[in-house]
C-alpha cells in the first residue's frame, strides 16, 4: 500500500501544495468553461468541452513541471511553454476550414479562441489566476461585443 500512496502523491509534498494544485486546476477548468460556453452558445465547433480540456490540459502541463521540480529552472519551463504553444497551433489549425470560394475561410476565430484558452491555462498553471481571470473576461468581451460591430459592418458593405 505504501508504494501506491507514494505514486499517488508523487510531486505533491504536502497538503498546501495539494490545495494549490486543486485551486489552479479548478480555476483553469472554470475559465475554459466560460469561453467554451460562449463558443457553444454561438454554435461553433469547438465549444465547452474543447475549451475546458485545453485550459485544464495546459495548466496540467505547468503543474506537472512544478510537481517534478522543473518550475525553478526557467529555461526548462520556457521549453515546456514553447511546446504547448506549438501543439496548440496544430489543434487550432485543425479548426480552420477553407470553403469553395477564395475568400470563404472559417474557423480562424475558433482557432484564436483555442490559442487564447491555452494561454489562460498556462497562466493559471503558473499561479497568476488574477491575470488569467482578466484575460478570460477580456476574451469574453471580445467574442461578444465584436459580433455587434461585425454585423454593422457587413450591412454597410456594398454587395
C-alpha positions, 0 to 999 in steps of 0.5 A: 500500500505504501508504494501506491500512496507514494505514486499517488502523491508523487510531486505533491509534498504536502497538503498546501501544495495539494490545495494549490494544485486543486485551486489552479486546476479548478480555476483553469477548468472554470475559465475554459468553461466560460469561453467554451460556453460562449463558443457553444452558445454561438454554435461553433465547433469547438465549444465547452468541452474543447475549451475546458480540456485545453485550459485544464490540459495546459495548466496540467502541463505547468503543474506537472513541471512544478510537481517534478521540480522543473518550475525553478529552472526557467529555461526548462519551463520556457521549453515546456511553454514553447511546446504547448504553444506549438501543439496548440497551433496544430489543434487550432489549425485543425479548426480552420476550414477553407470553403469553395470560394477564395475568400470563404475561410472559417474557423480562424476565430475558433482557432484564436479562441483555442490559442487564447484558452491555452494561454489562460491555462498556462497562466493559471498553471503558473499561479497568476489566476488574477491575470488569467481571470482578466484575460478570460473576461477580456476574451469574453468581451471580445467574442461578444461585443465584436459580433455587434460591430461585425454585423454593422459592418457587413450591412454597410458593405456594398454587395 
